[in-house]
Amino acid sequence: MIRCMCLVQAGQAPEAKKVPLQHLLNGFSERTFGQGADIHWVSVPERSGFTAAKPSTSSIVSMSAAEPVEQETRAALLTELCDIWMRETGCSLNEIVAVINDPKED
């Protein structure tokens, strides 16, 4: 399984949004890495996240790749990941931090 962490501000990902997002993120992971996604949701409590001294509306979507990813491929994958998130949540590109990590070397 590909580890996926979705960090959202409280109230930004109600259950109605989580279900389709989980389905789409899992499909992305299967197509991209050949494995399903193990998705963990982290909700930042209200008034605990800030951007430019105002309550944050940003989300972080982070996946750990099974193998190292070339930079050109990574850029395309991050664009696709952001597009999925924006389409489902209605947020802007400025409100998303997307990450695709290479696996840790032992």
DSSP file (Angstrom, degrees, kcal/mol; ACC not computed):
  #  RESIDUE AA STRUCTURE BP1 BP2  ACC     N-H-->O    O-->H-N    N-H-->O    O-->H-N    TCO  KAPPA ALPHA  PHI   PSI    X-CA   Y-CA   Z-CA
    1    1 A M              0   0    0      0, 0.0     2,-0.6     0, 0.0    36,-0.2   0.000 360.0 360.0 360.0 146.5    0.0    0.0    0.0
    2    2 A I  E     -a   37   0A   0     34,-3.1    36,-3.2    24,-0.1     2,-0.3  -0.841 360.0-126.0 -94.7 122.5    1.1    3.6   -0.7
    3    3 A R  E     -a   38   0A   0     -2,-0.6    61,-1.9    61,-0.3     2,-0.4  -0.517  31.3-177.9 -71.4 130.6    0.9    5.8    2.3
    4    4 A C  E     -aB  39  63A   0     34,-2.4    36,-2.8    -2,-0.3     2,-0.5  -0.997   8.8-167.0-132.8 127.5   -1.2    8.9    1.8
    5    5 A M  E     -aB  40  62A   0     57,-2.8    57,-2.7    -2,-0.4     2,-0.6  -0.968   1.3-168.4-117.8 128.1   -1.7   11.7    4.3
    6    6 A C  E     -aB  41  61A   0     34,-2.9    36,-2.8    -2,-0.5     2,-0.6  -0.948   4.5-170.0-116.8 109.3   -4.4   14.3    3.8
    7    7 A L  E     +aB  42  60A   0     53,-2.8    53,-2.5    -2,-0.6     2,-0.3  -0.892  16.3 169.1-102.9 118.9   -4.0   17.2    6.2
    8    8 A V  E     -a   43   0A   0     34,-2.8    36,-3.1    -2,-0.6     2,-0.2  -0.905  38.1-104.3-130.0 155.4   -7.0   19.5    6.1
    9    9 A Q  E >   -a   44   0A   0     49,-0.3     3,-2.4    -2,-0.3     4,-0.4  -0.537  59.2 -80.8 -74.7 145.5   -8.3   22.4    8.2
   10   10 A A  T 3  S+     0   0    0     34,-2.6    -1,-0.1     1,-0.3    37,-0.1  -0.164 116.9  14.7 -49.5 132.8  -11.3   21.5   10.4
   11   11 A G  T 3  S+     0   0    0      2,-0.1    -1,-0.3    -3,-0.1    -2,-0.0   0.342  98.5 101.0  85.2  -6.5  -14.6   21.5    8.5
   12   12 A Q  S <  S+     0   0    0     -3,-2.4    -2,-0.1     1,-0.2    -1,-0.0   0.727  83.8  39.5 -85.6 -20.4  -12.9   21.5    5.0
   13   13 A A  S    S-     0   0    0     -4,-0.4    -1,-0.2    -5,-0.0    -2,-0.1  -0.580  75.4-177.5-128.9  71.3  -13.4   17.8    4.3
   14   14 A P    >>  -     0   0    0      0, 0.0     3,-2.2     0, 0.0     4,-1.9  -0.212  47.6 -95.9 -62.3 162.7  -16.8   16.6    5.5
   15   15 A E  H 3> S+     0   0    0      1,-0.3     4,-1.8     2,-0.2     0, 0.0   0.822 124.3  64.0 -50.4 -35.8  -17.5   12.9    5.1
   16   16 A A  H 34 S+     0   0    0      1,-0.2    -1,-0.3     2,-0.2    -3,-0.0   0.801 110.3  38.1 -61.8 -28.4  -19.4   13.7    1.9
   17   17 A K  H <> S+     0   0    0     -3,-2.2     4,-2.1     2,-0.1    -1,-0.2   0.777 108.9  62.5 -90.2 -30.4  -16.1   14.9    0.3
   18   18 A K  H  X S+     0   0    0     -4,-1.9     4,-3.1     1,-0.2     5,-0.2   0.898  98.0  55.9 -63.8 -41.2  -13.9   12.3    1.9
   19   19 A V  H  X S+     0   0    0     -4,-1.8     4,-2.0     1,-0.2    -1,-0.2   0.952 112.6  39.1 -62.0 -52.3  -15.5    9.3    0.3
   20   20 A P  H  > S+     0   0    0      0, 0.0     4,-2.6     0, 0.0    -1,-0.2   0.894 116.5  52.7 -66.3 -35.0  -15.1   10.5   -3.4
   21   21 A L  H  X S+     0   0    0     -4,-2.1     4,-3.1     2,-0.2     5,-0.3   0.927 108.5  49.9 -63.1 -43.7  -11.6   11.8   -2.5
   22   22 A Q  H  X S+     0   0    0     -4,-3.1     4,-2.3     1,-0.2    -1,-0.2   0.915 111.8  48.6 -60.2 -42.9  -10.6    8.5   -1.1
   23   23 A H  H  X S+     0   0    0     -4,-2.0     4,-2.2    -5,-0.2    -2,-0.2   0.933 115.2  43.7 -62.8 -46.8  -11.8    6.7   -4.2
   24   24 A L  H  X S+     0   0    0     -4,-2.6     4,-2.5     2,-0.2    -2,-0.2   0.895 114.4  49.1 -68.5 -40.7  -10.0    9.1   -6.5
   25   25 A L  H  X S+     0   0    0     -4,-3.1     4,-2.4     2,-0.2    -1,-0.2   0.887 111.4  50.3 -66.3 -38.0   -6.8    9.1   -4.5
   26   26 A N  H  X S+     0   0    0     -4,-2.3     4,-2.6    -5,-0.3    -2,-0.2   0.924 111.2  48.4 -64.7 -43.8   -6.8    5.3   -4.4
   27   27 A G  H  X S+     0   0    0     -4,-2.2     4,-2.5     2,-0.2     5,-0.2   0.902 111.2  50.7 -61.8 -41.7   -7.3    5.2   -8.2
   28   28 A F  H  X S+     0   0    0     -4,-2.5     4,-2.6     2,-0.2     5,-0.3   0.927 111.7  48.1 -59.9 -46.0   -4.5    7.6   -8.7
   29   29 A S  H  X>S+     0   0    0     -4,-2.4     4,-3.0     2,-0.2     6,-1.0   0.909 111.9  48.7 -63.4 -44.0   -2.2    5.5   -6.5
   30   30 A E  H  X5S+     0   0    0     -4,-2.6     4,-1.2     4,-0.2    -1,-0.2   0.925 116.1  42.9 -63.2 -44.8   -3.1    2.3   -8.3
   31   31 A R  H  <5S+     0   0    0     -4,-2.5    -2,-0.2    -5,-0.2    -1,-0.2   0.899 124.0  36.6 -65.9 -40.8   -2.6    3.8  -11.8
   32   32 A T  H  <5S+     0   0    0     -4,-2.6    -2,-0.2    -5,-0.2    -3,-0.2   0.914 135.1  16.1 -81.8 -46.2    0.6    5.6  -10.7
   33   33 A F  H  <5S-     0   0    0     -4,-3.0    -3,-0.2     2,-0.3    -2,-0.2   0.461  94.3-119.0-112.5  -4.9    2.3    3.2   -8.3
   34   34 A G  S  <<S+     0   0    0     -4,-1.2     2,-0.3    -5,-0.7    -4,-0.2   0.660  85.3  89.3  73.8  15.0    0.5   -0.1   -9.0
   35   35 A Q  S    S-     0   0    0     -6,-1.0    -2,-0.3    -9,-0.1    -1,-0.2  -0.985  79.3-107.0-142.1 150.0   -0.7   -0.2   -5.4
   36   36 A G        -     0   0    0     -2,-0.3   -34,-3.1    -7,-0.1     2,-0.4  -0.221  40.6-103.3 -69.2 166.8   -3.7    1.1   -3.5
   37   37 A A  E     -a    2   0A   0    -36,-0.2     2,-0.9   -15,-0.2   -34,-0.2  -0.785  12.9-150.5 -98.3 135.9   -3.5    4.0   -1.1
   38   38 A D  E     -a    3   0A   0    -36,-3.2   -34,-2.4    -2,-0.4     2,-0.4  -0.868  31.4-159.5 -99.2  94.7   -3.5    3.7    2.7
   39   39 A I  E     -a    4   0A   0     -2,-0.9     2,-0.5   -36,-0.2   -34,-0.2  -0.651  15.4-173.1 -92.9 129.1   -5.1    7.1    3.3
   40   40 A H  E     -a    5   0A   0    -36,-2.8   -34,-2.9    -2,-0.4     2,-0.5  -0.979  11.7-150.4-118.9 128.6   -4.8    8.9    6.7
   41   41 A W  E     -a    6   0A   0     -2,-0.5     2,-0.5   -36,-0.2   -34,-0.2  -0.840  10.3-172.0-100.2 132.7   -6.8   12.0    7.4
   42   42 A V  E     -a    7   0A   0    -36,-2.8   -34,-2.8    -2,-0.5     2,-0.6  -0.990   7.7-158.5-123.8 122.4   -5.5   14.6    9.8
   43   43 A S  E     -a    8   0A   0     -2,-0.5   -34,-0.2   -36,-0.2   -36,-0.1  -0.892  10.4-142.7-104.8 123.9   -7.8   17.5   10.7
   44   44 A V  E     -a    9   0A   0    -36,-3.1   -34,-2.6    -2,-0.6     5,-0.2  -0.740  32.0-114.0 -82.8 121.0   -6.2   20.7   12.0
   45   45 A P    >   -     0   0    0      0, 0.0     3,-1.6     0, 0.0     4,-0.4  -0.152  42.5 -82.3 -56.4 148.6   -8.4   22.0   14.8
   46   46 A E  T 3  S+     0   0    0      1,-0.3   -35,-0.0     2,-0.2    -3,-0.0  -0.216 116.5  14.7 -52.1 137.8  -10.2   25.3   14.2
   47   47 A R  T 3  S+     0   0    0      2,-0.2    -1,-0.3     9,-0.1     3,-0.1   0.693 103.4  96.7  65.0  24.4   -8.0   28.4   14.8
   48   48 A S  S <  S+     0   0    0     -3,-1.6     2,-0.4     1,-0.2    -2,-0.2   0.538  73.3  59.6-112.9 -12.5   -4.8   26.2   14.9
   49   49 A G        +     0   0    0     -4,-0.4     7,-2.6    -5,-0.2     2,-0.4  -0.970  64.4 179.4-121.0 132.2   -3.7   26.7   11.3
   50   50 A F  E     -D   55   0B   0     -2,-0.4     2,-0.4     5,-0.3     0, 0.0  -0.968  17.6-170.8-134.5 147.0   -2.8   30.1    9.9
   51   51 A T  E >  S-D   54   0B   0      3,-2.8     3,-1.4    -2,-0.4    -2,-0.0  -0.986  85.1 -10.1-132.9 123.5   -1.5   31.5    6.6
   52   52 A A  T 3  S-     0   0    0     -2,-0.4    -1,-0.1     1,-0.3     0, 0.0   0.895 129.3 -57.1  53.5  43.8   -0.5   35.2    6.5
   53   53 A A  T 3  S+     0   0    0      1,-0.2    -1,-0.3     0, 0.0    -3,-0.0   0.640 120.3 101.7  65.1  18.4   -1.9   35.7   10.0
   54   54 A K  E <  S-D   51   0B   0     -3,-1.4    -3,-2.8     1,-0.0    -1,-0.2  -0.931  89.6 -80.0-126.2 153.4   -5.4   34.5    8.9
   55   55 A P  E     -D   50   0B   0      0, 0.0    -5,-0.3     0, 0.0     2,-0.1  -0.273  58.7-114.3 -52.0 131.8   -7.1   31.1    9.5
   56   56 A S        -     0   0    0     -7,-2.6    -7,-0.1     1,-0.1    -9,-0.1  -0.371  30.9-176.4 -73.8 146.0   -5.7   28.8    6.9
   57   57 A T        +     0   0    0     -2,-0.1     2,-0.1     2,-0.1    -1,-0.1   0.131  50.0 121.4-117.4  13.4   -7.7   27.2    4.1
   58   58 A S        -     0   0    0    -50,-0.1   -49,-0.3    38,-0.1     2,-0.3  -0.443  43.9-161.1 -83.1 152.1   -4.7   25.1    2.9
   59   59 A S  E     - c   0  96A   0     36,-2.7    38,-2.4   -51,-0.1     2,-0.5  -0.936   7.8-146.6-125.6 151.2   -4.6   21.4    2.6
   60   60 A I  E     -Bc   7  97A   0    -53,-2.5   -53,-2.8    -2,-0.3     2,-0.5  -0.984  11.1-173.7-118.0 130.0   -1.6   19.1    2.3
   61   61 A V  E     +Bc   6  98A   0     36,-2.7    38,-2.5    -2,-0.5     2,-0.4  -0.974  12.8 178.4-123.0 114.5   -1.8   15.9    0.3
   62   62 A S  E     -Bc   5  99A   0    -57,-2.7   -57,-2.8    -2,-0.5     2,-0.4  -0.965   8.2-179.4-126.0 129.7    1.3   13.7    0.6
   63   63 A M  E     -Bc   4 100A   0     36,-2.6    38,-3.0    -2,-0.4     2,-0.6  -0.959  21.1-139.6-125.2 145.7    2.0   10.3   -0.9
   64   64 A S  E     - c   0 101A   0    -61,-1.9   -61,-0.3    -2,-0.4    38,-0.2  -0.921  24.7-135.9-105.3 116.2    5.1    8.1   -0.6
   65   65 A A        -     0   0    0     36,-3.5   -62,-0.1    -2,-0.6     4,-0.1  -0.276   7.6-134.3 -69.0 154.5    6.1    6.5   -3.9
   66   66 A A  S    S+     0   0    0      1,-0.1    -1,-0.1    36,-0.1    36,-0.1   0.775  91.6  18.6 -77.7 -27.7    7.1    2.8   -4.0
   67   67 A E  S    S-     0   0    0     35,-0.0    -1,-0.1    36,-0.0    -2,-0.1  -0.927 102.7 -76.8-137.2 159.4   10.2    3.7   -6.2
   68   68 A P        -     0   0    0      0, 0.0     2,-0.5     0, 0.0    -2,-0.1  -0.285  47.6-142.1 -56.5 144.2   12.1    6.9   -6.9
   69   69 A V        -     0   0    0     31,-0.1    33,-0.1    -4,-0.1    31,-0.0  -0.939  12.6-119.7-115.9 129.9   10.3    9.2   -9.3
   70   70 A E     >  -     0   0    0     -2,-0.5     4,-2.9     1,-0.1     5,-0.2  -0.339  28.5-116.0 -63.4 148.6   12.0   11.2  -12.1
   71   71 A Q  H  > S+     0   0    0      1,-0.2     4,-2.4     2,-0.2     5,-0.2   0.881 113.6  50.4 -57.6 -44.0   11.5   15.0  -11.7
   72   72 A E  H  > S+     0   0    0      1,-0.2     4,-1.6     2,-0.2    -1,-0.2   0.910 114.3  44.7 -63.0 -41.9    9.6   15.3  -15.0
   73   73 A T  H  > S+     0   0    0      2,-0.2     4,-2.5     1,-0.2    -2,-0.2   0.905 110.8  54.7 -66.3 -42.6    7.3   12.5  -14.1
   74   74 A R  H  X S+     0   0    0     -4,-2.9     4,-2.7     1,-0.2     5,-0.2   0.907 105.6  52.7 -58.3 -43.8    6.9   13.9  -10.5
   75   75 A A  H  X S+     0   0    0     -4,-2.4     4,-1.9     1,-0.2    -1,-0.2   0.915 111.1  46.4 -60.3 -43.9    5.8   17.3  -11.9
   76   76 A A  H  X S+     0   0    0     -4,-1.6     4,-2.1     1,-0.2    -1,-0.2   0.899 113.1  49.5 -65.6 -40.5    3.1   15.7  -14.1
   77   77 A L  H  X S+     0   0    0     -4,-2.5     4,-2.7     2,-0.2    -2,-0.2   0.890 109.5  51.1 -66.4 -39.5    1.9   13.5  -11.2
   78   78 A L  H  X S+     0   0    0     -4,-2.7     4,-2.6     2,-0.2    -1,-0.2   0.881 108.7  52.1 -65.8 -37.3    1.7   16.5   -8.8
   79   79 A T  H  X S+     0   0    0     -4,-1.9     4,-2.4    -5,-0.2    -2,-0.2   0.936 111.8  46.3 -61.8 -45.8   -0.3   18.4  -11.4
   80   80 A E  H  X S+     0   0    0     -4,-2.1     4,-2.2     2,-0.2    -2,-0.2   0.909 112.2  50.6 -63.2 -42.4   -2.7   15.5  -11.6
   81   81 A L  H  X S+     0   0    0     -4,-2.7     4,-2.1     1,-0.2    -2,-0.2   0.919 112.0  46.8 -61.9 -45.0   -2.9   15.1   -7.8
   82   82 A C  H  X S+     0   0    0     -4,-2.6     4,-3.0     2,-0.2     5,-0.2   0.896 109.7  54.3 -64.2 -40.4   -3.7   18.8   -7.4
   83   83 A D  H  X S+     0   0    0     -4,-2.4     4,-2.5     2,-0.2     5,-0.2   0.912 108.2  49.4 -60.8 -42.7   -6.3   18.7  -10.2
   84   84 A I  H  X S+     0   0    0     -4,-2.2     4,-2.0     2,-0.2     5,-0.2   0.948 113.8  45.8 -58.8 -49.1   -8.1   15.8   -8.4
   85   85 A W  H  X S+     0   0    0     -4,-2.1     4,-2.4     1,-0.2     6,-0.4   0.916 114.3  46.9 -64.0 -45.0   -8.1   17.8   -5.1
   86   86 A M  H  X S+     0   0    0     -4,-3.0     4,-2.5     1,-0.2    -1,-0.2   0.921 111.4  51.5 -63.9 -43.9   -9.2   21.1   -6.6
   87   87 A R  H  < S+     0   0    0     -4,-2.5    -1,-0.2    -5,-0.2    -2,-0.2   0.895 117.5  38.1 -60.8 -41.6  -12.0   19.4   -8.6
   88   88 A E  H  < S+     0   0    0     -4,-2.0    -1,-0.2    -5,-0.2    -2,-0.2   0.816 127.1  31.9 -82.6 -30.9  -13.4   17.6   -5.5
   89   89 A T  H  < S-     0   0    0     -4,-2.4    -3,-0.2    -5,-0.2    -2,-0.2   0.705  92.9-130.5-101.1 -22.6  -12.9   20.3   -2.9
   90   90 A G     <  +     0   0    0     -4,-2.5    -4,-0.1    -5,-0.4    -3,-0.1   0.529  60.7 137.2  81.9   5.3  -13.4   23.5   -4.9
   91   91 A C        -     0   0    0     -6,-0.4    -1,-0.3    -5,-0.1     2,-0.1  -0.355  53.4-111.5 -81.0 167.3  -10.2   25.0   -3.5
   92   92 A S    >   -     0   0    0     -3,-0.1     3,-1.8     1,-0.1    -1,-0.1  -0.465  27.4-105.1 -93.1 167.4   -7.7   26.8   -5.6
   93   93 A L  G >  S+     0   0    0      1,-0.3     3,-1.3     2,-0.2    -1,-0.1   0.802 120.1  63.6 -60.7 -29.1   -4.1   25.7   -6.5
   94   94 A N  G 3  S+     0   0    0      1,-0.2    -1,-0.3     3,-0.0   -36,-0.1   0.588  98.7  55.9 -71.3  -9.4   -2.9   28.3   -3.9
   95   95 A E  G <  S+     0   0    0     -3,-1.8   -36,-2.7   -37,-0.1     2,-0.4   0.283  95.5  80.5-105.2   9.3   -4.6   26.3   -1.2
   96   96 A I  E <   -c   59   0A   0     -3,-1.3     2,-0.5   -38,-0.2   -36,-0.2  -0.954  49.6-171.5-122.6 134.5   -2.9   22.9   -1.9
   97   97 A V  E     -c   60   0A   0    -38,-2.4   -36,-2.7    -2,-0.4     2,-0.4  -0.974  19.9-171.7-116.3 112.2    0.5   21.6   -1.0
   98   98 A A  E     -c   61   0A   0     -2,-0.5     2,-0.4   -38,-0.2   -36,-0.2  -0.861   3.7-176.3-107.9 140.4    1.0   18.3   -2.8
   99   99 A V  E     -c   62   0A   0    -38,-2.5   -36,-2.6    -2,-0.4     2,-0.5  -0.999  18.2-173.4-138.0 135.2    3.9   16.0   -2.2
  100  100 A I  E     -c   63   0A   0     -2,-0.4     2,-0.2   -38,-0.2   -36,-0.2  -0.922  23.2-160.2-125.2 105.5    5.2   12.8   -3.7
  101  101 A N  E     -c   64   0A   0    -38,-3.0   -36,-3.5    -2,-0.5     3,-0.1  -0.576  15.0-126.1 -84.9 143.7    8.1   11.5   -1.7
  102  102 A D        -     0   0    0     -2,-0.2   -36,-0.1   -38,-0.2     3,-0.1  -0.530  46.3 -87.4 -74.6 155.9   10.6    9.0   -2.9
  103  103 A P        -     0   0    0      0, 0.0     2,-0.2     0, 0.0    -1,-0.1  -0.306  49.3 -98.9 -63.6 151.5   11.0    6.0   -0.6
  104  104 A K        -     0   0    0     -3,-0.1     2,-0.4     1,-0.1   -40,-0.0  -0.488  34.0-128.4 -70.8 138.1   13.4    6.3    2.2
  105  105 A E              0   0    0     -2,-0.2    -1,-0.1     1,-0.1    -3,-0.0  -0.736 360.0 360.0 -87.6 135.4   16.8    4.7    1.6
  106  106 A D              0   0    0     -2,-0.4    -1,-0.1     0, 0.0    -2,-0.0   0.444 360.0 360.0 -90.9 360.0   17.9    2.3    4.3
